């Protein structure tokens, strides 16, 4: 039988490189699907609707909330972010490991609904490196950068809610480490209850 995929929640400070890390993971290894989030923020240069995000107006987003069409949603830096439910459920059923790249608030909401979800937190090697990466983007004002640094300080208080941390220093090393963690997590008994029960049933049949 096809084993169901697992839900992977990847969070991290803005500027920690989680987006680049996830993109490289999917390029390098098979069996992953990235859930495209919905947001009310404006697209950055080069971003496309339906690829990086589904870009929605505030009224559209709030309609999805009312219709229970989101697994989770949160407000971050004055914009909504959320995870569409139907895509995630379909990909898991097909055996894919579905990655949600979301903030801490959303991660904890997901864990309440999916107790076997794997929570990973991506960290930079240092706070100074985090600031350097934010500045290096060249897409945000100094005021926004300071706001993101303050936000990171608050987020650091919630890291213990995650199962693993991954320090994004060297990209390829980090990708390899991340894939190893996910592969191991997928094989835990708690994430394979249906598969185990089927084997038990088959074994009982062999006894007769």
MARTORBA-456488 format. One record per residue (C-alpha): residue number from 1; residue in one letter; x, y, z. Coordinates in nm, 4 decimals. Layout:
# MARTORBA-456488
[NUM,"A",[X,Y,Z]]
...
This chain:
# MARTORBA-456488
[1,"X",[0.0000,0.0000,0.0000]]
[2,"X",[0.1037,0.3597,-0.0526]]
[3,"X",[0.2261,0.5167,0.2678]]
[4,"X",[0.0816,0.8567,0.3414]]
[5,"X",[0.3249,1.1490,0.3374]]
[6,"X",[0.4038,1.3563,0.6444]]
[7,"X",[0.3354,1.7223,0.7053]]
[8,"X",[0.6536,1.9243,0.7610]]
[9,"X",[0.6370,2.2714,0.9121]]
[10,"X",[0.9474,2.4828,0.8523]]
[11,"X",[0.9761,2.8149,1.0335]]
[12,"X",[1.2603,3.0556,1.0908]]
[13,"X",[1.3503,3.4176,1.1308]]
[14,"X",[1.2927,3.6356,0.8270]]
[15,"X",[1.6321,3.6364,0.6545]]
[16,"X",[1.7454,3.2975,0.7906]]
[17,"X",[1.7280,3.1563,0.4372]]
[18,"X",[1.4423,2.9093,0.4860]]
[19,"X",[1.2946,2.9846,0.1428]]
[20,"X",[1.6247,2.9123,-0.0348]]
[21,"X",[1.6724,2.6017,0.1789]]
[22,"X",[1.3286,2.4615,0.0931]]
[23,"X",[1.3721,2.5363,-0.2779]]
[24,"X",[1.7052,2.3491,-0.2867]]
[25,"X",[1.5598,2.0558,-0.0896]]
[26,"X",[1.2815,2.0094,-0.3457]]
[27,"X",[1.5261,2.0412,-0.6366]]
[28,"X",[1.7658,1.7866,-0.4907]]
[29,"X",[1.5283,1.5200,-0.3602]]
[30,"X",[1.2067,1.3573,-0.4870]]
[31,"X",[0.8892,1.3055,-0.2872]]
[32,"X",[0.8332,1.6607,-0.1625]]
[33,"X",[0.5537,1.9067,-0.2319]]
[34,"X",[0.5637,2.2704,-0.1229]]
[35,"X",[0.2349,2.4140,-0.0075]]
[36,"X",[0.1808,2.7560,-0.1628]]
[37,"X",[0.0563,2.9945,0.1040]]
[38,"X",[-0.1949,3.2718,0.0608]]
[39,"X",[-0.1052,3.6249,0.1717]]
[40,"X",[-0.2365,3.9788,0.1644]]
[41,"X",[0.1102,4.1360,0.1306]]
[42,"X",[0.2202,4.2930,-0.1977]]
[43,"X",[0.4344,4.0810,-0.4355]]
[44,"X",[0.8086,4.1440,-0.4313]]
[45,"X",[0.9888,4.1974,-0.7643]]
[46,"X",[0.9897,3.8731,-0.9648]]
[47,"X",[0.7211,3.6985,-0.7589]]
[48,"X",[0.4197,3.5493,-0.9382]]
[49,"X",[0.0697,3.4777,-0.8126]]
[50,"X",[0.0275,3.1027,-0.7568]]
[51,"X",[0.4004,3.0341,-0.7524]]
[52,"X",[0.5533,3.2061,-0.4469]]
[53,"X",[0.2123,3.2899,-0.2943]]
[54,"X",[-0.1524,3.3303,-0.3776]]
[55,"X",[-0.1796,3.7082,-0.3458]]
[56,"X",[-0.5241,3.7974,-0.2096]]
[57,"X",[-0.7073,4.1097,-0.1053]]
[58,"X",[-0.7927,4.1306,0.2649]]
[59,"X",[-1.1635,4.0662,0.1920]]
[60,"X",[-1.0808,3.7509,-0.0093]]
[61,"X",[-0.8581,3.6191,0.2665]]
[62,"X",[-1.1182,3.6764,0.5359]]
[63,"X",[-1.3764,3.4916,0.3234]]
[64,"X",[-1.1456,3.1877,0.3209]]
[65,"X",[-1.1171,3.2086,0.6991]]
[66,"X",[-1.4964,3.2100,0.7312]]
[67,"X",[-1.5314,2.9082,0.4981]]
[68,"X",[-1.2692,2.7016,0.6924]]
[69,"X",[-1.0606,2.6859,0.3767]]
[70,"X",[-0.7316,2.7393,0.5626]]
[71,"X",[-0.5422,2.4981,0.7880]]
[72,"X",[-0.3919,2.7960,0.9685]]
[73,"X",[-0.3465,3.1662,0.9289]]
[74,"X",[-0.1630,3.4422,1.1098]]
[75,"X",[-0.1002,3.8149,1.0888]]
[76,"X",[0.2678,3.9053,1.0452]]
[77,"X",[0.3998,4.2591,0.9920]]
[78,"X",[0.0441,4.3830,0.9234]]
[79,"X",[-0.0358,4.1186,0.6588]]
[80,"X",[-0.2269,3.7903,0.6646]]
[81,"X",[-0.0568,3.4607,0.5753]]
[82,"X",[-0.2374,3.1246,0.5565]]
[83,"X",[-0.2262,2.7659,0.4286]]
[84,"X",[-0.4980,2.6413,0.1869]]
[85,"X",[-0.6402,2.3113,0.3155]]
[86,"X",[-0.7393,2.1211,-0.0014]]
[87,"X",[-0.3939,2.1151,-0.1650]]
[88,"X",[-0.2216,1.9870,0.1496]]
[89,"X",[-0.4663,1.7018,0.2085]]
[90,"X",[-0.4464,1.5883,-0.1551]]
[91,"X",[-0.0659,1.5777,-0.1629]]
[92,"X",[-0.0400,1.3874,0.1677]]
[93,"X",[-0.2837,1.1236,0.0386]]
[94,"X",[-0.0632,1.0790,-0.2687]]
[95,"X",[0.2367,0.9976,-0.0482]]
[96,"X",[0.4165,1.3300,-0.0782]]
[97,"X",[0.5899,1.4978,0.2151]]
[98,"X",[0.4223,1.8381,0.2232]]
[99,"X",[0.6249,2.1369,0.3393]]
[100,"X",[0.4588,2.4374,0.5000]]
[101,"X",[0.6891,2.7375,0.5275]]
[102,"X",[0.5101,2.9374,0.7963]]
[103,"X",[0.5599,3.1428,1.1112]]
[104,"X",[0.5495,3.0177,1.4714]]
[105,"X",[0.1863,3.1151,1.5337]]
[106,"X",[0.0732,2.9104,1.2361]]
[107,"X",[0.3052,2.6195,1.3161]]
[108,"X",[0.1482,2.5709,1.6586]]
[109,"X",[-0.2027,2.5826,1.5076]]
[110,"X",[-0.1037,2.3144,1.2554]]
[111,"X",[0.0365,2.0914,1.5329]]
[112,"X",[-0.2998,2.1037,1.7129]]
[113,"X",[-0.4762,1.9724,1.4010]]
[114,"X",[-0.2044,1.7304,1.2855]]
[115,"X",[-0.0358,1.5777,1.5885]]
[116,"X",[0.2123,1.3885,1.3668]]
[117,"X",[0.3344,1.7037,1.1897]]
[118,"X",[0.7135,1.7526,1.2011]]
[119,"X",[0.8181,2.0992,1.3244]]
[120,"X",[1.1606,2.2327,1.2148]]
[121,"X",[1.3113,2.5741,1.2899]]
[122,"X",[1.5787,2.7250,1.0617]]
[123,"X",[1.8332,2.9480,1.2357]]
[124,"X",[2.1225,3.1631,1.1151]]
[125,"X",[2.4702,3.1059,1.2632]]
[126,"X",[2.4424,3.4391,1.4504]]
[127,"X",[2.2282,3.7499,1.4928]]
[128,"X",[2.4896,3.9533,1.3047]]
[129,"X",[2.4628,3.7187,1.0062]]
[130,"X",[2.0841,3.7495,1.0155]]
[131,"X",[2.1092,4.1289,0.9909]]
[132,"X",[2.3634,4.1014,0.7077]]
[133,"X",[2.1266,3.8787,0.5078]]
[134,"X",[1.8310,4.1125,0.5607]]
[135,"X",[2.0346,4.4100,0.4432]]
[136,"X",[2.1713,4.2076,0.1515]]
[137,"X",[1.8229,4.1473,0.0116]]
[138,"X",[1.8060,4.5084,-0.0920]]
[139,"X",[1.4260,4.4937,-0.0969]]
[140,"X",[1.3379,4.6484,0.2400]]
[141,"X",[1.3855,4.9799,0.4158]]
[142,"X",[1.5978,5.0137,0.7282]]
[143,"X",[1.2772,5.0585,0.9266]]
[144,"X",[1.1415,4.7223,0.8029]]
[145,"X",[1.4759,4.5528,0.8748]]
[146,"X",[1.4685,4.6783,1.2349]]
[147,"X",[1.1086,4.5581,1.2664]]
[148,"X",[1.2112,4.2107,1.1453]]
[149,"X",[1.5024,4.1989,1.3908]]
[150,"X",[1.2688,4.2874,1.6789]]
[151,"X",[1.0269,4.0212,1.5572]]
[152,"X",[1.3104,3.7648,1.5503]]
[153,"X",[1.3901,3.8415,1.9147]]
[154,"X",[1.0286,3.7577,2.0081]]
[155,"X",[1.0227,3.4453,1.7900]]
[156,"X",[1.3388,3.3170,1.9590]]
[157,"X",[1.1308,3.2618,2.2716]]
[158,"X",[0.9174,2.9971,2.0953]]
[159,"X",[1.1863,2.7775,1.9399]]
[160,"X",[1.1519,2.5081,2.2083]]
[161,"X",[0.8082,2.4212,2.0632]]
[162,"X",[0.9859,2.2667,1.7622]]
[163,"X",[1.1293,1.9149,1.7369]]
[164,"X",[1.4525,2.0110,1.5604]]
[165,"X",[1.6590,2.3172,1.4798]]
[166,"X",[1.8652,2.3430,1.1610]]
[167,"X",[2.1473,2.6003,1.1440]]
[168,"X",[2.1681,2.7404,0.7915]]
[169,"X",[2.5378,2.8187,0.7546]]
[170,"X",[2.6474,2.6182,0.4480]]
[171,"X",[2.3438,2.5640,0.2201]]
[172,"X",[2.4251,2.2189,0.0790]]
[173,"X",[2.5206,2.0781,0.4185]]
[174,"X",[2.2011,2.2173,0.5662]]
[175,"X",[1.9866,2.0676,0.2876]]
[176,"X",[2.1417,1.7253,0.3429]]
[177,"X",[2.0851,1.7488,0.7180]]
[178,"X",[1.7243,1.8598,0.6687]]
[179,"X",[1.6470,1.5693,0.4331]]
[180,"X",[1.7993,1.3233,0.6814]]
[181,"X",[1.5821,1.4505,0.9655]]
[182,"X",[1.2669,1.4249,0.7527]]
[183,"X",[1.3522,1.0742,0.6280]]
[184,"X",[1.4045,0.9539,0.9855]]
[185,"X",[1.0853,1.1207,1.1089]]
[186,"X",[0.8780,0.9597,0.8344]]
[187,"X",[0.9770,0.6152,0.9656]]
[188,"X",[0.8707,0.6627,1.3271]]
[189,"X",[0.5904,0.4263,1.4386]]
[190,"X",[0.3666,0.7161,1.5418]]
[191,"X",[0.3638,0.8450,1.1838]]
[192,"X",[0.2899,0.5017,1.0360]]
[193,"X",[-0.0071,0.3809,1.2382]]
[194,"X",[-0.2178,0.2841,0.9370]]
[195,"X",[0.0714,0.0971,0.7722]]
[196,"X",[0.1495,-0.0909,1.0954]]
[197,"X",[-0.2161,-0.1907,1.1451]]
[198,"X",[-0.2352,-0.3224,0.7883]]
[199,"X",[0.0740,-0.5364,0.8435]]
[200,"X",[-0.0764,-0.6688,1.1680]]
[201,"X",[-0.3984,-0.7590,0.9864]]
[202,"X",[-0.2028,-0.9355,0.7137]]
[203,"X",[-0.0026,-1.1309,0.9721]]
[204,"X",[-0.3213,-1.2429,1.1436]]
[205,"X",[-0.4441,-1.3687,0.8071]]
[206,"X",[-0.1258,-1.5693,0.7571]]
[207,"X",[-0.1910,-1.7567,1.0833]]
[208,"X",[-0.5132,-1.9161,0.9541]]
